[in-house]
Amino acid sequence: MLEQAVTYPPRDGYPLFLTAKRYWMPQFEVNADDPEAWTLILLHSTASHKESWEPTLERFFHSALKNSKQVKIRDAWCLDCPNHGASGHLNERVLQTPEYYLNFTCDKYAQAIYHFLDAGPYYGAKVDFRARRLYGIGHSLGGNTMSLLQTMEPRIHFESITIVDPMLSPSGTHHLNKLRSLLIKGAYERRDVWPDRVTAMKGLKRRDRTKKWDPRILDIFIASFSFPFITDFKHGIRPHPGSYYPENPYLGVTLACTRDQEAAMYRDPEGATQPVGSLNVACREKPVHIVLGGINDFMPKRTHDALLDPASGRTFASTTIIKESGHLVSVSAK
C-alpha cells in the first residue's frame, strides 16, 4: 500500500491547517481515468487520527484486488480533524484562541473536511473531488461528520456512504448525558504525558480501553520505533512542547489531541442530534450503510434502536451488527 501526505495550509479565509493522506495500490493506477472507480473518503473518531484507518484500508484494497472486475478503487483519502493528529500539532496556537478553545464541535469538523474537499489539494495537479465517484466512511464522530457533509452547500456529491457506530441520538441529546459525563471525566483523568514513546506504549497496553485495540492500531498511534526524526509529529503521540531533544526525539511525548480538545468534542451540545437531519436526507438520496457494534459499551441500546427505527423514515441500504465488538469496532482486535 502506497501513501502520500498532504498538508493544506490556512488560506482563502480558513485559519486552520488541514492534513490528509492519500493511499493506493500500484495496481489501482490503471483506474486513474475510469469514471466508475471509487475514491474513498475516511473520517476518524474522537481522540484518534487519520492513520488509524490503515489496517482497514489494507483489507479493503486486497479485497478489491481479488474482485477487481466488480470493485474498482482509484484511491482513498483519510483526513485529520483539525484538533487531532498532525493537524492538532500544526494548529496548536490557533486552537488556543477564543473561537476554538474548548469549542471545537462536530460542525467545525465537517466545515474543515468540506473546505479540504471543495478546494482540492495539489499533488502534481489539483484533485477535483467533485469530479470523482466518492464513497464516504466515518466512524463514531467521523460518522456524524460524514452525515453532515451530505447536506452542506454547494453539495459535494457522495454516491454512497457507510457510517460506523455513529455518536447519534435521534431521540434527543439527553440520552447521551451519562455517556458524555463519563467520556469527559475519562479525557481529563487519563495520562497524557510520558518520558518517551516506549513508556507510552507500555502504559496504553495496560489501559482497559486501549489494550483491546488491534496491535497494529496501537503501534500506529504511538509510532514508537518507525519515525526517527523530531520533525515527524506522528499520529496519536507527538513530542511534548516543553521537551525538545534533537539527539533523541523519543524523549518527552504527549497526546496529539489534547485532553481539553477531546473533552470539547464530547461537550458539543448539538453534535449527537444535528447530523440526524442530514442523515435523514442522505437516506432518501443515496445508499447509506450502517455498521454497529453489538456490545453496547458506549452507545446505549436505546440510541441504536432509535437510529434503526423503521418508523423514523430512515431506510438503510444495509445494516450490519458486529456482535463481538463494541463501539470501537474500527480499532478492535476482534
N, C-alpha and C positions, 0 to 999 in steps of 0.2 A: 504494500500500500504506500503510495507516494503522498507527500503533503507539501503545502506551501503556505507560509504565514503571510497574512495581510494586515497592515495597520493603517487605519483610516484616521488621519489627523483632524482636529477641530477645524471646521470651515463651513461656509455657507450659513453662518449664524448658529451652528450647532457647536456647543462648547466642549464636548467630550471626545476623547479618543475612543475608537471602536476597533476591536481586534477580532480577527476571524482566521480560520484555517480552511483551506481547500484540500480535499482528499480525493484521490482517484487511483485506479489501477492502470498500468500501461495498456492493458487490453481495451480500456474504455476509450482510448483516444480515437478509435475508428468511429465513435459515436458523436464526435465533436460537432458535426453539421447535421445530425439526424434530429428532425423536429420531434420524433417520438421518444427520444432518450430523456430520461429523468435527470433533473438537478434536485438533490435533496437539501433541505434547509433544516438544521437541527438546533434546538434550543435546550439548554440545561436547566437544572433545578436550582433552588436557593442553596448557597454555600458550596456550589460545585463550580464547574468551569467547562469550557468547550471541549477540551481534550478527553473528558470523561466518556464521550461517545466513541472513542477509537475502537475498543473491543467489539462494540455493537456493529460499527461500520465494517470491520473486518468480516464479520459473519454475513452482513448484507451483501458485501462485494463478492465474496466467494460463492454465495448462493446465486447471485446474479450471473456469475461466470458459468455456473453449471446449467443455468437456464437462459442463456444469452439470447435465444430466439424469442422467448416470452418476455424477458425483462431486460431493458436496455438502460444502463446508467451512464450519464455523462460525467458527473462528479457530485461531490457533497460538500456543503459549506456548514461548518459549525461556528457559532458566534458566541462571544462572551457578553453577558450582561455587563454594562459599563462599570459596575462596582464590584465585579468579580474577576478572578483570573488575572491575565496580563493587563486587561483594561483597568482593573481595580488599582494596580500599581501606577499606571500612567495617569490616571485621573485622581490620584490621591489628594492633590491640593484643591482641585475644583470640588471634590466631594465634601470638603470641609466648609464650603460656603453655605449660607443660609438656604439657598434654593434646593440643595441636595442633602445637607447634613440631617440625618435621622428622618429623611423624607424621600427616600428612593422607593418608588412604587412599581407595581406590575405595569401600569400605564407608561411609566418612563422607560421601562424595559422595552415595551412594544414600540415606543417612539424611536428608540435607538436602533432597533432592528429594521424598522421601516426606513429610517434615514439611510442606513447602510445599503439596503436593497434598492432603494429609489435612486441613490446617487451612483451606485455601481463602482466597485473597486477596479483598479488597474493592475493587470499583470501581463504586460506586453500590449494589451488592448483593453478597452473598457468592457466590463462584464455588464451586459444588458439583461438583468433578471426578468424584466417584463417580456422579453422575447423567449425565455426559457419555459420548458414544461416543468413546473415546480411541484414538488411534494414536500409538505411540511410535517415535521415531527417535533413534539415538545413533551418533556417530562415534568410533572409537578408544576412549579411556577412557569416553566417553559411551555407547558400545555395551555395554561391560562393565557400566556403571551401570544402563543400561536393562534389561539381563538380570537384575541383582539385584533391581530393583524388582518383577519379576514374581512373586516369592515372599515379599515382605515382608508381614507380617501386622499387622492385618487387611488383606486384599487390596484394592488399588485396581485395578479391572479394566481392562486394556487389551485391546481386541478384536483388535488385531494390532500387530506391531512390525517395524521394519526396523533391523538393525544393520549399520553400515558399517565395514568393515575393523577389527573389534574387536581389542583387545590381549589376545586369549585364547590360552591354550596348554593344550589338553585333556590332552596327554601329560606335563605337568609343567612347573614354572616354570624348570627348568634349561635348557630350550630357548631361553629369552629372556635368559640371563645375559649373553651378549655384547652383545646389543642394549641391555640395561639399563645396562651399564657405559658404552657409547657415549653414551647419552642423558643420563646423569648428568654425564659429562665435558662434553658439549656445553652442558648447562644452566649449569654453573659457568664455562665459558670464554667464553660468548657475551657480547657487550657488553650492559649493562643500564642505562646512564646516558648521556644526550645533553644538549647545551646547549639544544636546542629540538626541536620536532616535525619541522621541515623537515629538520634534520640526521639525525634518526632515520629518516625516510623514505628519504633518500639512502643511508644505511647498509644498511637492510634490502633495498633494491633490488639491492645488490651481494652480499648474503649468499647462498651457494649454496642454502640451504634455502628462504628466503623469496622469493627473486627468481623462483621458479617459481609463486608464488601468483597467482591471478587478481588483476588490478589493483584490482578493487573490494574484495576481501578485505583487501589491503594498506592501502588508503585507510581502510577501516573500522577496522582495527587501530590505525593511527596517529591517525585522526581529526584530520588535520593542519590543516585550514582551516575546518571547518564549525562549530566549537564555541567561541565567543568568551569564555566565562566560566570563571574559575578554579574555580568550584564544579562544573563539568562534568568529573568524573573518568571519562573515557570509555574504554571498551573495553580494548584491549591496552596502552595507554600512559597514564600519569597524571602529574600534576605531582610532581616529586621532593619528599619531605617536608622536605628541607633547603633548598629553593629556592622562595620564595614571592614572586612579583612581581605584585601586584594590577593594575599598569598594563600588564603583558604576561604573560598566562598561558601563553604558549608557551615560556617560558624555564625550563630545568631540568626534564627529564622522565625517568621511569624506567618499568620494566615493572610493569603492574598485578599480574601473578602473579610474585612474586619468584623469584630463582634457587633459593633454599632451598626454597620451596614446590613449585616444579616438580620439583626433584630428589626431594623427599619422595614425590611421586606415583609416580615411577619405582622407588623403593626398596620400595614396598609389597610385602611378601613373598607375599601371597595375592591380589593384585589381578588376576593373569592366570589364576588357577585357581579361586578361589572362585565367580565368576559362572558357571562352566561348568555346575555343578549346577542353578542357576536357569534357565539357557538350556535344559537338557535338559527340565526341567519345562514351560517355555513352549512348546517344540516339540511336546509332547504335547497341550497345552491350546488352542493357537490358531495361526493362520498366522504364521509367523516367516520373514521375508525377509532374505536376507543379500547384501550388496554387497561385493566385494573388489577391491582394486587388482591388476591383472595384473603389475605390476612389483614384485618383492619387495625393495624398497629399505629397508624397516623390518622387517616381519614375515617371518621365514624361511618358505620354501615349505612346509617340513615342518609348520609350525603351521597353515597354511591347509589342507593335506592332512588333518591330524588333525581339524580342525574340520568338514570336509566328509565325512569317512569314513562311509560308509553303515553300517558295522559298529558305529558308536558308538550307534546308535539314534536319533540326531538326524535328523529329516526336516524340511527347509526347504521352505516353500511355493514359494519361487523362489530361485535362485542366479544372481547377475549378476557377471560378471568384466569390469571395465573395463580392457581390455588396455593402453591407452596411459597409464594412470595408476598411481601408486604408492599408498603408504599415505595421503597427504594428498589423497585423492580429493575431499573436500568443499570444499577451498580451491584446488585445482589450476586453473591457467589452461586446461587441457585439459578 
